[in-house]
Amino acid sequence: MEEVDVVIVGAGPAGIATSACLNRLNISNVVIEREDSYASLWRKRSYDRLKLHLAKQFCELPYMSFPPNYPRYLSKNEFVQYLESYVSHFKITPRYDRVVETASYVGEKKWCVRVHNTLSDVQEMYLAKFLVVASGENSEGYIPQVKGLNSFKGEFVHSSEYENGKKYDGKNVLVVGSGNSGMEIAYDLTNWGANTSIVVRSPVHILTKEIVFLGMVLAKYLPIKVLDNIVVILGKLKFGDLSKYGLTRPKLGPFFLKENEGQAPIIDVGSINKIIDGEIKVVPSITEILRNQIKFENGYSNHYDAIVFATGYKSTVLNWLKDGDQLLNDNGMPKQSFPNHWKAEKGLYCAGFSRRGLFGISIDARNIADDISFALNQNKKSN
């Protein structure tokens, strides 16, 4: 058994940012990570051409800027290099290959975290005054239940397993999910010679990274309704009416949707031109899969060799967290909306669940560390 001020579960950007903020305040903490490295999603479960869609100043972790020679929009490898420098600078030492089995609130105002060390096959126990859930929104890839999927004779993978489209040259590939990952994977597949279709079920905002950057800057000064009107007009001027290609705009604005529902706009990397040119075919929802034949809501059907599900992730916190019902709902996501989502009673916190990406992670980490520091100082005064 080891006793420490804070246990942090998860060594993604949220976990290491929180640990860095605590280290600056000389608050003892242990970071528990189930994989064999920090930021495993970035290192091992992201496609090759991935880039940050937001400008670097909106993606910095607390107390460390990106090097001035870095481009405005970072590649995956550049971001991983930044994380390596960050972990080294703040002396963060995650404990890898450790699966949290249970975390429960026990007597003496402490959290008891039971961990299985998968390398040594040893059970470990940690006692902490505070527990930070930093395993994130993207803990496990989500593949929806689709009628007939089990009969599919081709390959189907989640986007976290997709690296590039090299092996799909000349094949018919269906991408399910029209978020940023889905659109970028469809673009990548086409570049590798795949005959690509993409399922678009709902209205989406299509913007450029330059429009989004302008919007992020103006967000400091303008009401969200005014901001959305400007951004939507710029999107229309850039892309025109895309409804004839199967892409319609939501009635609510892109920044409103991001802030209130966590729905991000599509930041185009080139896929829209390919849709207009007919290189990427937009299709509606799947109704049925029968071996390699896939049928869609509009009656269209086609033979596919592979499916890539870019259908997001789900939280797995509830598999191990006990006594967390004040913080999280039945889906393992915060009950309270931003900016009040990160804290519950009994010294329980969550980092990286705000649906605001790296920018939200930075805010969470600072808030949590400052709150823990305040609580510890209050305890010292009362004793």
Disulfide bonds with the S-S distance in Angstrom:
none
